[in-house]
Amino acid sequence: MAAFFVMLYNTHMNDSNTRLVYSTEHGGDCPACGKPLARCQCKTGGAKSKKTQTAAPRADGVVRVGRETKGRKGKGVTVVTGVPLTMDGLRDLSRQLKQKCGSGGTVKEGVIEIQGDHRDAVIAELTRLGYTAKRSGG
């Protein structure tokens, strides 16, 4: 696969103002240091650093289960927040909850989304697994 480069060049200035805008060769760049994410060594590590992928979020110990329709053209999803697990643990729990509900879903930014209104079934499964689960919202 050939790499595609787009260069931004200001003709009124010298060559030091030329910079790489986009490249398919590297993928995304770290917003802090500007290097490709695969070679980023700055402390922030960009948006997809290994530290943010493996660290469990801080929570108050209560898993909240609610229903949202915002941004989904009126279609409701069951939203599970506050689960103190890593991304891998969230994916496994999501898979288990989706099988219990018989529907699809996803994990986005530490939040489990299950298609449809399955709040009661999700709360029952979470309490069976030992979590303190509460219904949130209306």
Residue, then its C-alpha position, 0 to 999 in steps of 0.5 A: m500500500a502506497a503512503f499518501f502525504v498531504m503537505l501544507y506549504n505557505t509560499h510566502m514564507n521559507d521552507s521551515n513553515t512546511r509541515l505534515v498535515y495528514s499521512t496514511e502511513h502512520g495513522g493518528d498523531c499524538p496531540a501533545c508531541g506530534k509524533p505517531l501514536a505508535r512511537c509517542q513517548c511523551k507523558t500524555g501518550g495521546a488519546k489512546s495511551k495504554k495507561t488510559q486503556t487499562a486503568a479502571p475508572r474511579a467510582d463510588g461503588v454503585v453501578r448506575v443503569g439508565r435509559e437514553t435516547k439522545g442522539r439515537k433518533g428516538k431509539g432507546v439504549t440501556v446505559v450502564t455506568g460506574v462499573p469499576l473494571t478495565m476496558d477488557g473487563l467491561r467488554d466481557l461484562s458487556r458480552q455477558l449482559k448482551q447475551k442475557c438481554g438477547s440484544g446488541g450493544t457496545v462499550k464507549e468510553g467506559v460506558i456499556e450501551i445495550q440496545g433496547d430498554h433492558r434496565d430490569a434484566v441488567i440490574a438483576e444480572l449485575t446484582r447476581l454478579g455482586y455489584t451494587a446496582k441502582r436505576s438512574g433517571g426516570 
